[in-house]
Amino acid sequence: MNDTLVVSIRERYQRVLGQIAEAGLRSGRGAARLVVVTKSQPLEVVRAAVEAGISLLGENYAEEAVTKITALGQIAVEWHMIGHVQSRKAEVVAAHFSMLHSLDSLKLAARLDRFCAETGRTLPALIEVNVSGEESKFGFPAWDETAWPDLASTLAGLEQFPRLRVQGLMTMPPYFEDAERTRPYFSRMRRLQEYLAGRLPHFGWAELSMGTSADFIAAVEEGATFVRVGQAILGPRPPKSEKV
């Protein structure tokens, strides 16, 4: 184990935790849970992160995560799937993750429910919504607030999947150099959360997964309960040819 790497990750992790706590106190909204994103990071870095005391990890690619989960063995780590999930990867997600942050279609929900039923699992899930209208973003369309009744009607279809436990929402806002420019999107998420809680009260809506290395402080101040931070803690991702 590279002790220098462990120490540097631990220092950055503790610094981000402190920033999250301060943002929660400043806004009066409370602190968010920190999901440390291991996307494209080599196994050495993931091992160092666990050694540094990190126990909640997030992955964007299901098969990459399974490789890491298998390599870590019985180490007690909670893994969250935070990236887009192709329907054909639903079985992998249902088997290996503690939570899904990116439920973005009824088709995916149906497949997840089927695989969870086969293994007797129930999967906590966050509904991914697109609050910006960017074509590059996944998620149920939610940028037009006048269309929220239609969105609620669509999401009501999730009632038919008892093995999925809806717990809230997730989004990825546009990237800005100035994190303050993300606030309107985080604020829209909070309004959507309140709207859906009123329209679909039988689902859980307590969780808001929003905020990354670039804007997590603003996200916490606007009500995030999960933030997804990778490079600010683990360092830059290596070129693909260097991954282990």
Secondary structure, DSSP 8 states (H G I E B T S, - for coil): --HHHHHHHHHHHHHHHHHHHHHHHHHTS---EEEEE-TT--HHHHHHHHHTT--EEEES-HHHHHHHHHHHTT---EEEE-S---GGGHHHHHHH-SEEEEE--HHHHHHHHHHHHHHT--EEEEEEEESS--TT--SEE-S-GGGHHHHHHHHGGGGG-TTEEEEEEE------SSGGGGHHHHHHHHHHHHHHHHH-TTS---EEE---TTTHHHHHHTT-SEEEE-HHHH-----GGG--
